[in-house]
């Protein structure tokens, strides 16, 4: 495989993966806008625990992406 073909293949894969991430982010945004499919009258500590778990997973991603936390230089 030539370098230009390899670069084009990498670019295609990068764009496809970025589209996958963008779709996931949009789904999370819609769910967040809907208060994670809960109403204020239903909120309990289980919901808090679930959101805490989601926040921890997202923090791992943002720490890696922005070189923060354990990924800081």
Order of alpha helices (4+ residues) and beta strands (2+ residues): alpha-alpha
